């Protein structure tokens, strides 16, 4: 990524917001007199730092944000980098997510007043850098001309990103501690830094945080928003604020060319899909959706966790030339209107179908799962066949309805011994959890593991339902829905699902390989409504529906499709104590939970089968 070293640079221009707070802003202007089209990236991660995914397949060196800005300036764009409120060189106090809409609008208005801006502003950024774009777009500001949202941009943080199914995502805790340590207040206060370092987050995962009783007590601005998110367990107006909720704002959302890009092992895949399906039918756009096989921001590698998806997996060469060229070409064509530039995303949807590899262990020690890119015209795929498979007491999963009088499948869920998280759609979870695909078997280094070497399927509190070995390849693309009939001895408990591709035993994997694909969770008190939680009547049977995160996978002939059912996935989610949430400090208790699988209570899953699957 060579540059011509002729960019005009101005650091720390303090741009005034409507409330008088000034945000530190760096300008990178191309050579010439202008005016120029502008690209704006707003970040809480230091405008002079770097991002772990900003490299290419051909050159693995991570580029700094200033280096990337200079490269775009050499392409003819004024590139603007800004520290979000309360972060690094900007003034103000940081509250995660909730100031970004107004600050983004004020920044864009300031840009449009500059003589070097030609009135067209595109936005781009990863993760939080995508959240700020969607917050801005909800207000449809003048001057916004195009967007590229990578792995973020909340459709609803309540439904994914902060909570799922009513449960709290504990990555919010690990993120908060990491960034409290990086805050300007911590940099200026050695005592605060020492206090934060004295409280390792690993020792607090699994404990309920309160104001003044958390590892963030020395950083009250971080502690307060985390506890507020955790305490607001119902879907109230708190969760419908600008910055974390776009679902009811699509009608007034900016109508500009936009890309929503994410990946199967990223916590924002559902957000990207929600935004695409909500906006594409009502906007001229164009609106595009890209879904790869990566973990959060790792778009130029072939693997996610312990599974490799082959040479096609990277974005580079398969979705544009590389990440930098893709975004440049997107803005050249759709913001500047350059018809001489080949459209890098000619189809509405480009997705990666995992699977089809050799199943061997590759030279890097990872499972060769394989996969391929495919263009589609819509999401969900119009040709999908929703296929119903029933859960049976013998652990089978098939199309035969259950018999009358079949006993339920039961287990005891002990909050003191939760099912450990092994991979999945996670970000910012270090040091207690990591994203990606893994054999669902405990390892010595796994947080919460008590029996290294034991398969999760062998736990007494994990119910396993799987097909017979497939006689032909089967592709699932979309979300599975588990319609379960459940009962519990408790007034509240959780139910979780996990979709797994089960490899048969082989020389490389004598015990087989159970590869996680997608997860789902529901806190039972929210079974009817996220707005109005209701207790369960102990031992009464209830019908619930759990929708998984999306995926796309080719199950090869000889494999099995497995659905695991349990009541925890920790530390991905907080642990339900199985007690009455309406009683403060009610002690945890063991819940006996049942999945009913008889003719009158036909628990089943709906699988999004795509016909004519090909390896």
N, C-alpha and C positions, 0 to 999 in steps of 0.2 A: 504494500500500500504506500508507494512513494508519493510524495507531494512536491509541488514546485517551489515551496518555501517562499511564497509571495502573498500569503494571507495576511490581511491586516487584523491584528488581534487587540482586543481591549478587555481587560479583566475587571471583574467586580464592579460593573456598573450597577448602582443600587436603584432598582426600579420600585417606585412607590405603588403600594396597593391602596385600595379604597379606605382602609382603616389606618393608614399612615405607616404601616410596617414596610420596610424595604427588603427586597429580595436580591441577593447577589447574582449577577448575570454576566456571563462571558460572551463576547461577540467575536465571531470569526467571519470576516468579510472577504469576498473574492477580490482579485485584482480588477481594476477598472473603476468607473465612476458610478455604476449602478443606474437606477435602482435594481435590486435583486429579489428573486423569490427567496423566501425564508423557510428554514426548517427549525422547529423549536423542540427541544428535549428538556423536560423538567424532571428532576430526580432528587430523591432524598439520600442518594448514595455517593455524593461528592462529585460535582461536575468536573473535577480534575482527576478523578480516579479512573477505575476501569471496571468492566463487568466480566465475570468468569467465562461467558460464552462468546465474547467478541473476538473470535479468531475464525480462520477458514480451514477447510480440509487441506488445502495446499500449503498453508502457512499457519502452524499451530501457535504462533506467538500472539498473546493477548494484546489487543490494541487499547490504548488509553482513550478516554473520551475526547481529550484535545486532539489526539492524532486522527480520530475518526472525523472530528469537526473540520480539521484542515483538509482532509480528503474530500469531504462534501463541498467545501469552499472551492477546491480545485475543479469541481464539477459544475461550478457556477451558482451554488447556493450560499446565501448567508446562513451560517449555522449558529444557533443561539443555545447555550447551555445555562440552566438556572438551577440553583439549589433551592429545594422546597423550603417553605416557612419553618424556621426553627432548626434547620439542618445546616451544618458546616458554616458557610460564611453569611448566610441569610439571617435577618433579624426575626424576632417573634418567637412564639412558643409552638412546638410541634404537637399536633393532635392527629394521629394517623387517619388519613383519608379525608377528613371532614372540612378542610380549608381549600381543597384543590380546585373546585369548580370556579369559585370567585377569583382566586389567585391566578388561575389560568386565563380567565376572561380579561382580567386587568393587564396581565402580561401581553396578551395578544393585542389588546387595544393600544398599548404602549408601542409595540412593534409597528403597528400600522401607521403610527404617527411619525415614524422615523423616515428621513429623506432617503435612506438607502434601502428601504423596503418597498417593493412594487405593489403591495396590497394583497399578495398571495402568501399565506402561511400554511405550511404543512406541519403536522406533528408526528412524532415517532418516539418509541421507547419500549423497553421491556419491563414486564411485571408492574411495579409501582409506576414506572414510566408509561405504562398503558392505562393504569387506573386513572391517572391524572388527565389523560386524553379523553376518556369517556365522560369523566366529570365535566370537563370543558364543553364537550359536544352536547351534553344535556341542555346547555344554555344557548346553543346555536349562535355563537358570536359572529359578527361580521369579520371577514378576512380569513376565516378558516376555510382552507381550500382542499385539503386531502389529509388522510390519516393512515398510519400503519401501526396497529395495536398488536404487540407481541406478548402473548401469555399474560393477559390481564384486561382490565376494563370491566368492572363489575356489572353484571346484569342484576345480581342480588347477592351481597356478601352474606346474607343470612342463609342462603341456600347453597353457598359454596365459596370458601375463602376465609370465612370467620366461623361459620357454623354449617353443619349439614344434618338434615333430618332431626333438627333440634339439639344435636350434640355439638360441643364446642371443639374447634380444631386447635390442638395444642401447639401447632406451629406459631400461633400468635404469641405464645409465651417465649419460645426460643428466639423468634424475631425481635421481640421487644427487648430482651436482655442484650442481645448482640448490638442493637442500635442505640440502646441507652449508653452503652460503653463508648459508642462512637459519637455521641452528641456533643455539641459545643459546651454545654454545662459541665459535662464530665471532663472534657479537655481542660477546662478552667478550674477544676476543683479536685485536687489530689485526694481529699478525704472521701469525696463521693465515689471516685474511681475505686479506691481501696475497699469501700463498703460493698460496691457491686461485685468486685472480684472475690470478696470473701464469701459470697453466696453462690456456689456452683448451681447452675440451673438443673443439672441432673438430680440433685438432691431434693428439688422442689417439684419435679414432675410426678404427678399422682397425688399431690396435696392441693387442697382448695386455697386459692390465693384470695386475700382480702386486703383492703387498704391498710397499710401499716404492717401487714403480715404476709410478706412476699419477698422474693429476692430483689425486687425493684423498689423497695421502700426508700432507698436513697435517691431514686429518680422518680419523683411523684408524678411528673407529667406522663411518663410511660406507664407507671403502675395504674394510674387513674383510668386511662382509656382501656387497658387490658381488663381490669376488673369490671368496668362498665359493659364491655362487650360480653363478658362471661355472665354477669348478673342479668343482662337483658336476654333471657332465654326465649321469650315469646316474640312473635313477629309483630312488633308495634311500630309506631312512627319513628322510633329511634333507628330502625333498620331501613327506613324509606327516605333517609336523608340524601341530599346530593353528595355524590362521591362514592356511595356504596350501594345505590339502587337506581337502575335505569329502566326496569321493566315497565313502569307506567309513564315513562317519558319518551318513548320511541316516536310518538307522533310529532313532538317538537324537537326531536334530536336532529343535529346538523345533517343535511342531505349533501354529502360530499363523497368522493371516491374513498373507500376505506377497505382495509384488509384486517380480518380478525384471524390471527394465527396462534395456534397452541399445539399441544401434543398429548398423546395418550397417557403419559405418566406425569402430567402437569396438573396442578389443582385448578387451573383455569380453562380446561378443555370444555367444560359445560358452559361456562360463561361465554366463551367464544361462540359456541353453537347457539346459545340463547340470543346473543346479540345479532348473529347472522340471521337466524330464523325470524327474529322480531323486526329487523330493519330491511332485509333484502326485498320483501314483498311490497314495501311502501315507499322505498326511496329509488331515485334514479341512479344514485351511486356512481359507478357500480360498487356493489358490496361483495366481497370475496371471503371465503373460508379456507384456511389451510390447517391440516391436522397431521402432524408427523409422529414418529415413534419415540420421541425423545423424552428426557426429563427437562425440568424447567430451564429454558434458555440454552440447552446443549444441542444445538441444531446442526453442528458440524462434526458429530461423531457417529459411529455406527451402532452404538450400544446404549442400553439403559439398564443400569444395575448390573446384573450378572448374565444378561442375555444380549446377544448380538443379532442385529437385523440385516446385516449384509452390506455390500458396497452401495446399494441404492438408498440406504437409510439417510445419509446426510442431505440436508437441504441443497448443498453445493452441487450444481450440475443437474439437479432434478426439479428444483423450484427456483429458477433463476440461476445465474452464474455462481454467486455466493450471496451471503446475507447482505453485504454492502451493495453489490451490484443489483440485487433484487429490489432493494428499497429505492436506490437511485432510479432504476428503470420505471418503477411504479410512479414515482413523483414526476419524472420526465414526461411520461405518457399521460398520466391522469390528472396532474396538477398543471403542468405546462402545456399540455395538449400536443405533444410532439408525436405525430403520427409516424415519423421515421424510426421511432423506437419500437421494437417488437414488444408486444404486450407480454409481460412475464407471467401473467395469470389469466390465460384466455378463457378458462372455464370457471363457472361460479365456485366450484368446490374442488380442491385437490387434497386427497387423503392418502395415507399410507396404510396398506393392508398388511398387518404382521403375519408371519407364518410362511411355510413352504420351504424352509431350510433343511439341512441334512440331519439336524438333531444331534450332531456330534459336538464334542468339546473342541473349540478352536484353539489356535496357538496361544491366545491370550487367556485361555482357561474359561471362556464363556460358552454358553449354549448357543449353537448356530441355529437360530430360529428363522432367519430370513424374512423376506417381505418385498413388497413392490408398491410403487406409486400408481395412482389411478385418478383420472379426472371424472367428476360427476356433475350433474346439472342441478342437484338440489340436495337438501338435507331436511328430514331423513330421506334415504333413497326410496324412490317411488316403487321400485320393484321388490322391496323387502316383504318377506312373508313372516308375519308374527306367528311363531310356532309354539304351541302349548305343550310343555312337558310336565308331567305330574311327579310329585315327590312321594316315594313309597317307603314304608317302614323298613324294608330290607336294604335301604340306601340306593335303590335304583332310581333313575330319572328317565321316564319314557312317556309315550303318548297314551298308554293304557290308563283309563281312569282308575282310581283306587277302589278297593272293595269295601263293602259295608262292614262295620265293626272293627276295622283295623285300629290297633292301639296307637296312641300318639308316640312321637319320638321326643324323649325328654332329656334334660340335662340340668345340672346345678351350676348356676353362674355365681361365682364368688368374686366380689369386687376386689378382694385382696390378691387374687390370682388371675388377672385378665389375660386374654389372648394377645401375645405380642405382635406388634406391627412388623411385617416383613415386606418392605418396599411399598409400592403403590404410587398414587398421584399425590405427591407431597412436594413442598418446597420449603426452604428455610428451616428445616427440622433438625439440623445438626446441633448438638452432638448426640441426640437421642434417637433419631430416625432418618432414613435416607430413602430417596425415591427410586423407582425403577421396578424391573421384573427380577424375581429371585425364585429359586426353589423354596417352597413354603415349608422350610425345615429350620428349626432353631440352630443357631451357631453360637460359639463361645462368646463372640463379641457383641451379640445382639442385646440391645437394651431390654431388660425384663425377662430374658431367657432364663429358665430354671432347669431345663433338661436339654443341653446341647446334643444335637443329633436327632432329636425327636421331631417327627413331622407334625405340623399343626393338626393335620387330619387325625392323628392318633390321640389328641387330647380328648378327655371325656366330655368337655363342654363345647366341642365342635362337631356338628352334624354334617355328614358328607352324603351328598346325593349326586350320582354320576351316571352317565349313559354307559351302555356296553361299548366296547371298542367300535369306533365308527367304521363302516364298510366303504365309505366314500368321503372325500373332503367336504367340509362344511364351513362356510364363511358366516360369521356373525359380525354385523356392522351396525352399531347403534348402542342403545342401552337395554339391558335386560330388566325386566320387572318381575319381582317375586311377589305373588299374591298368596299370602300365608294366612292360615288360621292358627292363632296362637292363644295361649293362656299362661298365666303365671301365678305363683303364690304371692307375688308382690303387687303393690299398688302402682308401681312404675318400674320399668326395666328397659333395656335396649335390645333391639334385634339387628343383627348385621348379616350381610351377604357378601360373598366373594365369588367371582367367576374365575375359573382356573382351567388352563389347558394342561391335561395330564398326559405326559409322554410315557410310553411303555418302557420297561427296563431295557437297558442296552449295555454294551461293553463299557461305554464312557460313563453311564449313569445306571449302575446295577440296581438301584432302588427306584428307577424312573425319575421323572422330574415334573414337579407340580408348579407350573408357571402362573403367577397371578396376573390377571388382566384388568379387572375392574372391581370396585367395591361399592357398597351401599350401606346405609345405617338409618334407623328410625328409633327415636326415643318414644316409647309407647304412649306416653301421655299426649303426644301430638298426633296420634293416629287419625283423628278426625279433623283437626285444625291446628295450624301453627299459632293462630291467634288466641285460641281458647283451650288450653290443656285440660284434660280430664283424667282422673285416676282410673286405674283398672279395678274392677271388682275381682278379688282373688279367685282364681280357678274358673272364671267365666271365659268363654271362648270369644275372641274378637277376630274379625277379618282386617288385615292390614296390607298395605302395598308398599314395597321398598323398590325404588328405582336406582339402578346402579349408575355410576359414572359411565360415559361413553367409551367405546373401544371399537377396534376393527381387527379381526383375527381370523386366519384360516386354520381350522383344526384339521390336521391331516388324517387320512384313513389310518386306523390303528390307534389313534389317540382317543381319549375320553373327554367329554364336556362335563365339568364338575361345577356344582354350586355348593359352597360351604355356608352353613348357617350357624351363627353363634350370637353372643351378646356383648362382645367387646372387640376393640381393635385399637390397642393402646401401645404407644402414646399418640397415635394419629388423632384419637378423640379422647376427651375426658371420660372417666369411668362413672357409670351410673351406679349410685350406692344402693339402688333397689328400694329406697325408702321414700317416705312421703315428702316431696319437695316443698310442700306447704308448711311443714313443721321444721323451723330452723334447727339446725344441728342434729337432725334425726340421725341416729347411728346407721352405718351400712349394715346390710343383711344379705345373706345368701338367698337367691331366688331360684326356685325350681320352675323352669320354663319348658313349655311343651309346644311342639309343632304338630298340629293335627293333620292326619293324612288318610282320613276315611272318606267314604262316598259322600257323606253329608258335609264334610269339611275338606274339599279337594284342594289342598295346597299345591300350587303349581308356579312355574316360571314361564314367562313369555320371552322367547328368544328371537332377535331380529335376524332371521336367516336370509341371506342373499343367494338367490338361485344361481346355478351354473358356476359354482366356485371352481377356481382353477389354481393349482399350485404353481 
